[in-house]
Amino acid sequence: MFIPLIRKRRSIRRFLNKEVEAEKIDQLVEAALRSPSSRGLNPWQFIIVTERDLLKKLSKAKKHGSSFLNNAPLGVAVCADPEKSDVWIEDASITATYIQLAAESLGLGSCWVQIRDRIHDKSNTAEEYVSGLLNIPGNLRIESVIAIGYPDEEKPPHSREELQYEKVHLNLYGRLYGK
């Protein structure tokens, strides 16, 4: 069931005006909490955002690539404590991917909004902006915010021919896999 799921998953940026049910949010949270973490350190924390006003403000986190949060009924801020793990970025990225795959399995669409190392405006980073909005303590870093909701757009799956097999090598670099 996993391969069909990843074959059809696409980034969704337009959402229906329909709330995500509490049971589905619970399942997304469970997926996040079950994600693998280096050495089992689990440095991540999550802020589940359902308030429309907050989502509208989050949609302004950066100049490009966050505006679709304005019409998402749900956002999940993925944070982590760098003091707990030297690979907090990887752990936060893995759990964000788990959230997106769980959303797809529940009939929801999603899209990653990169926050870490992005600019909000001339005087603030996107992390500073989001931290202020969501009252995130200073010891946590924000990797991303995942926009989630019922899709209001359909995107065809990427075809197998579009996959970049030329980037896959067998045993040694330069020996193309499958050739």
N, C-alpha and C positions, 0 to 999 in steps of 0.2 A: 504494500500500500504506500510505502514511502516514495518509490520512484514515480508513480503516477502523480503524487502530491507535488513533488518538486518540478515535474514536467509542466504542470499547469500554473504554478505560482508565478505571479507577476506583481510588480510594484503598482499599487492602486493609490491614486491621488484624488479621486472623486468618490464621495460617499453619499449614500442615501441619508435623508433626515430621519434616521431610525436609531434609537438607543440600542446599545449592546446589552443583552440581558445579563443580570447578575451571575447566573450560572455559568455563562460563557466567560465572564471576567474572572470568575473563580478558577476556571480551567486554564486560562492564560497565566494566572498567578502560579498555579501548580506547575505548569510547564516551565516557567521561569525558575522556580525554586528547585526543580529537578535537573536543571542543566548542569553539565559537568563543570568542574572548577579545579584548577591546578592544585594538587595536594589537598583537595577538599577544604580549601580556605574560605570559599564562598564570600568574597569581598564585596559582593554586589548588594544594592538595596534598590527598591523600586518605588516610584510615586505613580499611583493610578490616578489619572486626571479625567473626570467626567463633567466638570463644571464648564459650561459653554464659554463663560467669560474668560476663564483661565486658558482654555484651548485657543480662543481668539488671540489672547496676548502671546501665547506660545508660538502662534503662527508668524509672529514678528521677530522671532529669535535671531534670524539672520536675513540678509537681503534676498538671497535666492535659496530655494529648496526647503522652505518651511511653511509657506503660505497655505498649503493644503490642510494643515492642522486646523484651520479656521472652520472647515466643514466636516471634520472628523468628530464623531461622537465620543471617542475614547483616545487618550494618549497615555503612553507608558514611558516615563522617564527612567532610563537605565543608568544608575550611578554605581560607583564603587569607591572603596577606601584604598588608596595606594599604599598606605602603611600596613595593610593586612596582606598584600600580595604584590610582588614585583611584576606579575603578569595580569594586573587588574584590567588592562585594556582588552586583552585576549578573552578573559573570563566574561567581561561585560559584553563583548561582541558575540561570544557563543550564546549567552543567555538571550540577547536580542534576537538572534537567529531562531532560537527555540520559540520565542514569543511569536515571531512571524510565521513559522511553520505551524504552530498550534492554531493561530488565527486562520490560516488557510484551511486547515482540517475542520474548522468549525463553520466554514462558509463565510468567513470574514476576509476582507482585504486589508492590506497593510503597506506601509512604506516607512523606511528608516529616514530619520532626520539626523544628520551628523551634527553634534553640538561641540564635542571636544575639538579644540584647535580651529574653531571658526569664529568669525567676527560678527558682532551684533551691529555696532556703529563705531564712529571714530574714537569713542572713549571707553567702550566696553566690549568684552568678548561675549560670545553667545553663552558660554558657561556662566559668566557673571550675571547676565540678564536672566537666564533660566533659574539660577540659584536664588536670586532675589525674588522672583515670582513665586517659587515653590517652597521658599523657606528652607532650602537645603543647607545643612551645616558645612562649614568651611573645610572639614576633613574629607568630604566626599567630592569626587570628580564626576562629571556628567559625560558619559560616552555618547548617548543618543536619546532621542525621543521617538517612539514608534507610534505613528498615526494608525488607528484601527477603526474599522467600521464595515457596514454592509456596502459592497461595491456599487457604485453608480456609473461604472464603465466596464466594458469587456475588452480584454486584450487576449489575442490568440497566443497560445504557447509558442515559445521559440522552437523552430524546427531543429531536428537533429543535424541538418546540413549547416545551420548557423553556429553550431558548437565549435569551439576553437581547438580542434584536435591537434593542430600543429604546435600547440603549447604543451603537449603531453609526450614525455620521453620514456623509453624503456631501458632501464638499467644504467645507461649513460646518457648525458645530455647530447642531443644530436641524433640519437636513434629514435625516430618517431614511433610512437606506440601505434600498433595496428597497421604498420606499413611493411 
